[in-house]
C-alpha cells in the first residue's frame, strides 16, 4: 500500500510568526495534534501539542505572546507519496515521530501521514471494527426485540 492511499490531503499550515495561542486555536478547530509551520513550498518545522505543553506551558511562557518559531520542532520528517506505507512506518519508528509531511518530487507538500491514518486503515481492513460493529448491531436488535431497553 502506498502513502498516497492513506495520507490526508488537506494540510493546514501555521506561520512561524503566529502565536502559540493562534496555533492552539487552529489545532482545536480542525481537531489535530500538530501543524506544519511555513508553507507547502517551504515547510520550516512542526508545532505539536507536546511542544506547546513542554516548551510553553510548563516554562510559564504566555501563549498569547510566544511565537510558534520559539516552540516548534525545527526539523520536518518527510516521505514520498509513492513510498510504501511500511517504509513510512519505519521512518516514524526510527525518528520517534507520529506524523510525516508528504512531499512530491518537486518538494511541494501534498499531504500529511499520521499514525492515526494508518491505524484506521489497518483496523478497517482487518475487519476488527466491521465485525465489532456488526456484533453490536445484532446485540442491539436482539435487545429491542426482547423488549429489554435497559442502559445498565
Secondary structure by P-SEA (a helix, b strand, c coil): cccccccccbbbbbbccccaaaaaaaaaaaccccccccccccccccccccccccccccccccccccccccccccbbbbbbccccaaaaaaaaaaacccbbbbbcccccccccccaaaaaaaaaaaaaaaaaaaaaaaaaaaaaaaacccccc
